[in-house]
Amino acid sequence: MDGFGDLTTWITLAVAVAIFLRLRSVLGRRDGHRGRPPAERTEPRSRVGEPQSTDNVVEIDRHPPAAEAGPTAAIQAIDKAAKAGSPLNARLREIAAIDSSFNPETFLSGARLAYEMTVTAFADGDRKTLRNLLSREVFDGFAKAITDREARGEQVRASFVGIDQAKIVVAEIVKGEAHVTVRFVSQIVSATHDASGKVIDGDPDQVTEVTDVWTFARELKSKDPNWKLVATASEN
C-alpha cells in the first residue's frame, strides 16, 4: 500500500488545537456512556501516562505487494473508499492520476496512526514526540498549552481505547496540493486531576466518544511523501 510513502512519514498538525477534555470544542462531539470498554473490543488500549515508544516514525510501505501493484489496485481501493461515479471518487481518482503512489487504504492507515500518536502525546505532555509530529508553529501552541497545564499542577490521565471509524469524506486539489479530509470517531477515557489529585474534569470510569474532522495536505509533485494536517473541525 502506498499512501504515506516508504520513507519516514510524520503527519504534521497545522492548526493549534488542544485535544482533550479541557478544550472540548476542538475535539468534537462527545457522547459519553458509563462503564469500561466492552471486552470484545479488538482495538488495543494505549495507556496515556505509561512509557511510550521512542520511535516516533510512522512507517508505511510505499509500494504494494506485487500481486496488488498497478493502477487497477489503486482504482479498486478508491472505489472501495468512495462510491464509483460520486464527486469524492472523481476527486480521489484525480489525485491518483497525478500521484501514482496514492492509495486511500494506506493513507487511512497512516492517518489513524498519526491521529492516535498526536492525541496521546498531547495528553501525556510528550513534547519530544509532538515536536516530530507537528509543524513549528503548531508545536509552539501545543507546548504552551502543556506548560500552562503544568503550571496549574494539573495532569491528564487517559486511555486511548481505539478508533471506531476513519473515513475519507472530502478530497480536492488546491494549487497543486492534494487535500484529503478524514472523519475520525474514537473512544477515549480521560480525566484531568488538579495538584492534589482531585478530578476536576472528565471521568476516569467513563468512555467518551470523540468526533474529529482533520484535513491532510501534500504537494502532489513533491518528492517529499509526507502529509501534513492543515485544518481541523469538530462535528456538532
C-alpha positions in Angstrom: 0.0 0.0 0.0 1.3 3.4 -0.9 -0.4 6.4 0.7 2.2 7.7 3.1 5.5 6.5 1.5 8.3 4.1 2.3 10.3 6.9 3.9 9.8 8.1 7.4 6.3 9.8 7.4 5.3 12.2 10.1 1.9 13.9 9.7 2.1 17.4 11.0 -0.6 19.4 12.6 -1.2 22.9 11.1 -3.9 24.3 13.4 -3.1 24.8 17.2 -5.9 22.7 18.7 -5.9 21.3 22.2 -7.0 17.6 22.1 -8.5 16.6 25.5 -11.4 17.4 27.7 -10.1 20.9 28.7 -10.6 22.1 25.1 -13.8 20.3 24.2 -14.8 22.4 21.3 -11.9 21.3 19.1 -12.2 17.6 19.9 -15.7 17.5 18.5 -18.9 15.8 19.7 -18.6 13.6 22.8 -21.3 11.1 23.6 -20.2 9.6 26.9 -21.5 6.4 28.4 -20.8 4.8 31.7 -18.5 1.8 32.1 -15.3 0.4 30.7 -14.9 -0.6 27.1 -16.6 -3.8 26.1 -14.5 -6.9 26.4 -14.9 -7.9 22.8 -13.2 -4.7 21.6 -10.3 -5.7 19.3 -8.6 -2.3 19.3 -5.5 -2.3 21.6 -5.7 0.1 24.6 -2.9 2.6 24.9 -2.4 3.9 28.4 -1.6 7.6 28.3 1.0 8.2 31.0 2.8 4.9 30.5 6.1 5.0 28.7 5.6 5.3 25.0 7.8 4.0 22.2 10.7 6.4 21.4 10.2 5.6 17.8 8.0 8.4 16.5 8.2 7.3 12.9 5.0 6.4 11.0 6.5 3.8 8.6 4.4 2.7 5.7 5.5 0.7 2.7 5.2 2.9 -0.3 4.9 0.0 -2.7 2.1 -2.5 -2.5 2.7 -6.3 -2.8 3.5 -7.4 -6.3 0.1 -9.1 -6.6 -1.7 -5.8 -5.9 0.6 -3.5 -7.8 -0.6 -1.4 -10.7 -3.3 1.2 -11.4 -6.1 -1.4 -11.1 -5.4 -2.0 -7.4 -5.4 1.8 -6.8 -8.7 2.3 -8.6 -10.2 -0.6 -6.7 -9.1 1.0 -3.4 -10.6 4.3 -4.5 -13.9 2.6 -5.4 -13.9 1.0 -2.0 -13.3 4.3 -0.3 -15.9 6.3 -2.3 -18.9 5.2 -4.4 -18.0 4.9 -8.1 -19.3 7.9 -10.0 -19.5 10.1 -6.9 -17.7 13.5 -6.7 -15.5 12.1 -4.0 -14.5 9.2 -6.1 -13.7 11.5 -9.0 -11.5 13.7 -6.9 -9.6 10.8 -5.4 -9.0 9.5 -9.0 -7.7 12.9 -9.9 -5.2 12.7 -7.1 -4.1 9.2 -8.0 -3.7 10.3 -11.7 -1.1 12.8 -10.6 0.4 10.9 -7.8 0.6 7.2 -8.7 1.6 6.3 -5.1 -1.7 7.5 -3.6 -3.8 4.7 -2.2 -6.7 5.5 0.2 -6.3 2.4 2.3 -2.7 3.1 3.1 -3.5 6.8 3.5 -6.1 6.0 6.2 -3.7 3.5 7.9 -1.2 6.3 8.3 -3.8 8.8 9.3 -5.2 6.6 12.0 -1.7 6.0 13.5 -0.8 9.7 13.3 -4.1 10.6 15.0 -3.5 8.3 17.9 0.1 9.4 18.3 -0.9 13.1 18.3 -3.7 12.7 20.8 -1.7 10.5 23.1 1.4 12.7 23.0 -0.6 15.8 23.8 -2.4 14.3 26.8 0.9 12.9 28.1 2.7 16.2 27.7 5.3 14.5 25.5 6.9 17.4 23.8 9.6 15.3 22.1 7.0 13.3 20.2 4.9 16.3 19.4 8.0 18.1 18.0 8.4 15.3 15.5 4.7 15.3 14.6 3.9 19.0 14.4 4.9 22.0 12.4 7.0 24.5 14.4 4.1 27.0 14.7 1.6 24.4 15.9 4.2 22.8 18.2 4.6 26.2 19.9 0.8 26.3 20.6 0.7 22.7 21.9 3.8 23.3 24.1 2.2 26.4 25.6 -1.0 24.5 26.4 1.1 21.8 28.1 3.2 24.4 30.0 0.0 26.2 31.2 -1.4 22.9 32.4 1.8 22.0 34.3 1.9 25.5 35.8 -1.5 24.8 37.3 -0.3 21.5 38.6 -2.8 19.6 36.6 -2.3 16.2 35.0 -4.3 14.3 32.4 -4.7 10.6 32.9 -6.3 8.9 30.0 -6.6 5.8 27.9 -6.9 5.8 24.1 -9.4 3.0 23.7 -9.4 2.9 19.9 -10.7 4.4 16.7 -14.1 3.2 15.7 -14.1 4.9 12.3 -11.7 6.7 10.0 -13.4 7.7 6.7 -12.4 10.0 3.9 -15.2 12.5 3.4 -13.7 15.1 1.2 -10.9 15.3 -1.4 -9.7 18.1 -3.7 -6.7 19.5 -5.4 -5.8 23.1 -4.3 -3.0 24.9 -6.1 -1.1 21.7 -6.7 -1.8 20.2 -3.3 -3.9 17.2 -2.6 -6.3 17.9 0.3 -7.9 14.9 1.9 -10.3 15.2 4.8 -10.9 12.3 7.2 -13.7 11.9 9.8 -12.4 10.1 12.9 -14.7 8.6 15.6 -12.7 7.5 18.6 -13.2 6.3 22.1 -11.2 7.8 25.0 -11.2 7.5 28.7 -9.9 10.7 30.2 -9.8 12.7 33.4 -8.0 15.8 34.5 -6.6 15.9 38.0 -5.5 19.0 40.0 -2.4 19.3 42.1 -4.0 17.5 45.0 -5.1 14.6 42.7 -8.7 15.6 42.7 -10.6 15.0 39.4 -11.6 18.4 38.1 -12.8 17.4 34.6 -13.7 14.2 32.9 -14.3 10.8 34.4 -11.8 8.0 34.8 -14.6 5.5 34.6 -16.4 6.8 31.5 -15.7 6.1 27.9 -16.2 9.2 25.8 -16.9 9.2 22.1 -14.9 11.9 20.2 -15.6 13.0 16.6 -12.9 15.0 14.8 -12.6 16.0 11.2 -9.0 16.6 10.1 -7.7 17.7 6.7 -4.3 16.5 5.4 -2.4 18.0 2.5 0.6 17.2 0.4 2.2 18.7 -2.7 1.4 16.2 -5.4 4.6 16.7 -7.4 6.9 17.0 -4.4 9.5 14.2 -3.7 8.6 14.6 0.0 6.0 11.9 0.7 4.9 13.5 3.9 1.3 14.6 4.6 0.6 17.5 6.9 -2.6 18.2 8.9 -3.7 21.6 7.7 -7.1 22.0 9.2 -9.3 20.6 12.0 -13.0 20.9 12.7 -15.4 19.5 15.3 -18.7 17.9 14.5 -21.8 19.1 16.4 
